[in-house]
């Protein structure tokens, strides 16, 4: 695809689920390109959460191309995710009013447990009955009101370690914001803690972040972990990725057991 008037650039795919990301390289420069990225990117760049936005260009076919600084650094690994640096950046992101303002201007409505539950139930109606799914939805219905939190902020909602990049100057960035939503920060915290941090260390990691580990936060994180696991399982089923869908079903069964072990005395 021709992005530049000159032939001095070599364009290659940068991978990703959307297929809209590219790497452009000339003899003396390397940049990251993305087609039809959200205007949200400019705010993320201004806040220092993503690599610097260099320019924006409208192509002849109407597509919008953005170019970002190429980082000489590396992706984080699973062990890195337990660090104080990650917790501090995530809290800074969750505290950013400009991010909320911009996503709101772009038409994003805040996500609530009741709204998420409604989407899941509509999605579930199209599928064969599965006991783990029914168990998870029962818990989500029972606890949706208890899991609501009034202070909604921008959540990344896809905080896999591959989306965290640290450069040679030890500056940390969080990239790939296509799934960003306005929601309870517990959504991101659930993905972070359940995937990367031993439960015995949750209190310590949350102290880095700046929140205490209360029963209320535990419930909210578990609620979002269940709902996100269902969402991901449904997505992989819809895309014919049976192995991945099966893994999320196994995760769902473990989470259902945790629902019983941790919350049954208080809520069930």
N, C-alpha and C positions, 0 to 999 in steps of 0.2 A: 504494500500500500504506500502511495506517495504522500509523505507528510511535508517534505521540504522541496523547495525549488531546485536546490543543488543535489548532485549525486554523490556528494562527499560523505554522506551519512549512511551507516549500515543499520537497518532496523531489524530487530528480532523480538519475538514474543517474550514477555516477562512472566507468562503463565497466569495462574489465577482462574477463578471460576467463571468470570465474565468474558474472558478473552479480549478485553479492551485495554490491556496494559502492555507496554512495549519498552524496550531499551534501545536508545539511539546513541550511536557512537561514531565519532569522527576521528581524525588523526590526533586531535588534541583535546577532545571534550567527550564526556559521557553524561547523558541525562536520562531521567525516567519520564516516560510519556504515558498519558492516559486519555482515552477518548471518551467524551461525554461524561466527565466526572461532575459531581455536584458543585454548585457555587459554594457549598459548605467548605470546600478545600481551602479557599482563601482565608477563612477565619481560623481554621486549624493551623495553617501556616503562620498567620500573624500571632497566634498564641504560642507557637513554638512546639506544637505537639506532633507535627509531621515535618519532613524535610522541606526546605524553603521552596515556595512556589516562584518559578523564574518568569514564566510568561503564559499567556492564554492566547490561542489563535483559533479563529473560525475558518474551517475548511470550505472548499467550493461546494461540497455536498450538504453543507449545513451543520455537520458535526463540529463539536468544539474540542480542541486539543489543548491539554495542559502539560507543561513541562516543569519538573521538579529537580532540584539538586540531587545528584547521585552521591550516595554516601559510601565512603570507604569504611566499612565496618562489618558487623556480623549480626545475624539473627540470634536472639536469646535461645538458650536451651531450657529444658524443663527445670533444671536445678537453679538457673538464674531467676526463675519466676518467684522464688521465695524471698527475694532480696528486698531490703528497705527502699532501694531506688525505685523499684517497680511499684511498690505500695504508695510512695510519695507522688509519683507521676499520675497514677490512677486517681488519687484523691484530688490532685490539681485539676485533672480533666473533669471530674465530677463536681468541682466547685466553680466551673467556668460559666458565668452568665452569658458572655457573648456566644458560646456554643448553643445554649438554649434559645437565645434570641434568634439566631440564624436558622436553626432547624424549625422553629415555630413559623418564621417568615416563609419557609419553603413548604409549609402546609402539614408538617408532622404534628399529629395530635399525641398528647401524652398517653402512654400505655398504662393500663390498669389491670389488676388481676381479673376483674370481671370481663373486661374486653378481651384479654388474652384467652380466657377460658371459653368464651363464646366462639372465638376463631378455631380453637382446638376441637370443640364439639362439632362444629360444622365440617371441619376436615375429617373428623373421625367417622361421621355418618356415611362417608363414601367407601368405608373399608370393612373387611370382614371383622367379626367380633374377636378380640384378643383379650384374654383375662388380665394380663399386666397393664394393658391400656385402660381397661375398665377400672382397675384398682387405683391407678394414678389419677384418673379423672374424678373418681369419688373423693379422693383426698383433696384435690384442687377445689372441687365444689364446696366441700365442707369448710375449708380454711380460707377461701378467697377473701372474705370480709376481714378476717383476722390478719391477713398478709398485706393489706393495703397500707401504703405509706404516703403521706401527703406531699412530701418534698421531692418532686420529680426533677431529675437532671439528665444531661446527655450521657447515654451509655453506649459504649462501643459495640457490645453484644457479639463480638467474635474475637475474644482476646487470646486466641491460640498463641503459643510462644513464637510461632513463625511470623507473627505480625508485630513483634517488638524488635526494634533494631537499635543497636548501640554503636556509635561511631568511635573513631580512634581517639577523640577528645573526651570520651566517656559521657557523651550526651545521648540520652535515651529518647527514642521516638516510638509512637504507636501508629501503625499505618493500616491501610485497607479499611476505610470507614463506610463501606457500602451498606452495612447492616445497622448503622447507628439509629438509635431511637431515643425518645424522651421517656424516661422511666425511673423507677426506684433504683438507686445505685446498687441495691442488693442483687440485681440481675447480673452485673459484671462481677461482683464479689463472689457470687455463687460459683460461676464458671471458674474463677481464679482459685478459690479455696478447694472446691471439690476435685478439680483436675490436677492441681499442682502442689497443694500444701497438706501435709499430714494433719488430721483433725486435732491432734495434741498440740500442734503449733498454730492453730487458728487465732488464738487469743494474742499471741506474740505478733503475728503478721498484721492483725487488725490494729494493734497498738501503733505499728508503723504508719498505717493508713490514717489512724486518728479516731477510730470508733471502738467502743467496748463490745465484747461479745455477749450480748443479752439474749434472753430467750426469744424476744421479739425478732431480733435480727436473724437468729437461727431459723425461725419459722419462715421468714421472708426469703432467705437464701434457699431453703429447701423447696419452697414453693416454686421459685424461679428455676431451680435446677430440674425439677420434675417437668415443668412446662417446656423448658428449652430442650430437654431430652426427647420429649414427645415430638416437638417441632422438627428436630433433626432426624428422628426416626422416620417421620412421615415424608420428609424431603427426600431421603435416600430411597424410600420405597417408591416414590413417584418417579424417581430418575433411574429405576431399575438396578440400584446398587445394593444387591441383596446382602452381601457380606457386611457392609457397613450398617445397614438397617438392622441386621441381626445383632451386631455388637451393641447398638443403642438399645435394643430390646433387652439384652442382658443387663445393661446398665440400669434400665428402668426397673427391672425386677429387684436389683440391689437397693435402689432408691425406695421402692415400695416397702421393702423390709425395714429400712431405716425409718420410714414414716411410722411403722408400728412400734419399733423399738424406742424411738425418741419422743414421739408426740402422742401416743395412744392414751396415756394417762390423763393428759391435759385436754385433748380435743376430740378423740375418737370414741 
